[in-house]
């Protein structure tokens, strides 16, 4: 029993240091999990003592702080660092540097970490590696179902034309019903997942009628190009890039299907302890959204070199997008609950999810929400 507990402890520790990009050889992993109890116990004892000595000997310093040493508790309660997770769809926020300019006078810095998709971003949030990040409507549902603690902060406007089901140019698949029995690639628990579910339902097909291939965007694209899958469900800018590079054909996009956008989420600790910082962050995001809505050409020109996409392709992605934030109100909560119920009925999540468990009170939202 003790051996089992120690092994679980070590597994958690290894998972953490690997996530923080600390070198850890698989040889060590095998050593820990194939060693007898005394060796494992000695390792844990040494680890605990080293942590204790580090805690006793370290002293705070205002000079040359080490960002990697800032604990989750300190970064959340003191808000000296905002750890922002982002995807390619929101890279403009980092490129423009508006958060740094707004928060610097308060002595707050911003650390950025890029993720391929929403599920990976929320995994990082759940283990305490980031404080805030934008995702589609589906990742929070899967995260809640897995026991993650997170909080909806604000919604983003729906961009139904920014996601699509793609097939190869010469594919015999002409309509959604032709997907029956076919291999379809997409990121599990992403907005693409919901688009596929909704498109199949609209066409009279069941989810079990297709063969899902759960792949992150980069892997899905590789499989699509190789012909290992018959279709790919994806969002911009991956969608626009695939159209240009692979001459993929659009089977159907989200127009007339998707009715909601995504969300910015935060850890509950961060949002409840730093409402003024959250307010400043959301105001800058809203300002950038409004600017982007009226300066699409400038947006495309700014993002094309950053993402390594040619300007014309970036224009296409930018023009398909709807910019803007929407408040987390009863209407949005009900729409999100519908997403949760859909996944549960399809047995894609292990338990029912109550979206309101991740929602704040109206008074708390009023303290930081920008006017939308």
Secondary structure as the mmCIF struct_conf table of DSSP 4:
data_model
#
loop_
_struct_conf.conf_type_id
_struct_conf.id
_struct_conf.beg_label_comp_id
_struct_conf.beg_label_asym_id
_struct_conf.beg_label_seq_id
_struct_conf.end_label_comp_id
_struct_conf.end_label_asym_id
_struct_conf.end_label_seq_id
HELX_RH_AL_P HELX_RH_AL_P1 UNK A 2 UNK A 19
TURN_TY1_P TURN_TY1_P1 UNK A 20 UNK A 21
HELX_RH_AL_P HELX_RH_AL_P2 UNK A 26 UNK A 34
BEND BEND1 UNK A 35 UNK A 35
HELX_RH_AL_P HELX_RH_AL_P3 UNK A 37 UNK A 57
BEND BEND2 UNK A 62 UNK A 64
HELX_RH_3T_P HELX_RH_3T_P1 UNK A 67 UNK A 69
HELX_RH_AL_P HELX_RH_AL_P4 UNK A 72 UNK A 77
TURN_TY1_P TURN_TY1_P2 UNK A 78 UNK A 78
BEND BEND3 UNK A 80 UNK A 80
STRN STRN1 UNK A 81 UNK A 86
HELX_RH_3T_P HELX_RH_3T_P2 UNK A 88 UNK A 90
HELX_RH_AL_P HELX_RH_AL_P5 UNK A 91 UNK A 96
TURN_TY1_P TURN_TY1_P3 UNK A 97 UNK A 97
HELX_RH_AL_P HELX_RH_AL_P6 UNK A 98 UNK A 104
TURN_TY1_P TURN_TY1_P4 UNK A 105 UNK A 107
STRN STRN2 UNK A 109 UNK A 114
BEND BEND4 UNK A 116 UNK A 117
HELX_RH_AL_P HELX_RH_AL_P7 UNK A 118 UNK A 126
TURN_TY1_P TURN_TY1_P5 UNK A 127 UNK A 128
BEND BEND5 UNK A 129 UNK A 129
BEND BEND6 UNK A 131 UNK A 131
STRN STRN3 UNK A 132 UNK A 135
TURN_TY1_P TURN_TY1_P6 UNK A 137 UNK A 138
HELX_RH_AL_P HELX_RH_AL_P8 UNK A 139 UNK A 145
TURN_TY1_P TURN_TY1_P7 UNK A 146 UNK A 147
STRN STRN4 UNK A 151 UNK A 156
HELX_RH_3T_P HELX_RH_3T_P3 UNK A 160 UNK A 162
STRN STRN5 UNK A 163 UNK A 167
TURN_TY1_P TURN_TY1_P8 UNK A 169 UNK A 170
BEND BEND7 UNK A 172 UNK A 172
BEND BEND8 UNK A 175 UNK A 175
HELX_RH_3T_P HELX_RH_3T_P4 UNK A 176 UNK A 179
TURN_TY1_P TURN_TY1_P9 UNK A 180 UNK A 181
STRN STRN6 UNK A 183 UNK A 186
TURN_TY1_P TURN_TY1_P10 UNK A 188 UNK A 189
BEND BEND9 UNK A 190 UNK A 190
HELX_RH_AL_P HELX_RH_AL_P9 UNK A 191 UNK A 202
TURN_TY1_P TURN_TY1_P11 UNK A 203 UNK A 204
HELX_RH_3T_P HELX_RH_3T_P5 UNK A 207 UNK A 209
BEND BEND10 UNK A 210 UNK A 210
STRN STRN7 UNK A 211 UNK A 214
HELX_RH_AL_P HELX_RH_AL_P10 UNK A 217 UNK A 226
TURN_TY1_P TURN_TY1_P12 UNK A 227 UNK A 227
BEND BEND11 UNK A 228 UNK A 230
STRN STRN8 UNK A 231 UNK A 235
TURN_TY1_P TURN_TY1_P13 UNK A 236 UNK A 237
HELX_RH_AL_P HELX_RH_AL_P11 UNK A 238 UNK A 246
HELX_LH_PP_P HELX_LH_PP_P1 UNK A 248 UNK A 248
STRN STRN9 UNK A 249 UNK A 253
BEND BEND12 UNK A 254 UNK A 254
TURN_TY1_P TURN_TY1_P14 UNK A 255 UNK A 257
STRN STRN10 UNK A 263 UNK A 266
HELX_RH_AL_P HELX_RH_AL_P12 UNK A 268 UNK A 273
HELX_RH_AL_P HELX_RH_AL_P13 UNK A 275 UNK A 294
HELX_RH_AL_P HELX_RH_AL_P14 UNK A 296 UNK A 307
TURN_TY1_P TURN_TY1_P15 UNK A 308 UNK A 308
HELX_RH_AL_P HELX_RH_AL_P15 UNK A 311 UNK A 320
HELX_LH_PP_P HELX_LH_PP_P2 UNK A 321 UNK A 323
STRN STRN11 UNK A 325 UNK A 326
HELX_RH_AL_P HELX_RH_AL_P16 UNK A 330 UNK A 345
TURN_TY1_P TURN_TY1_P16 UNK A 346 UNK A 347
BEND BEND13 UNK A 349 UNK A 351
HELX_RH_3T_P HELX_RH_3T_P6 UNK A 355 UNK A 358
HELX_RH_AL_P HELX_RH_AL_P17 UNK A 362 UNK A 368
HELX_LH_PP_P HELX_LH_PP_P3 UNK A 369 UNK A 371
#
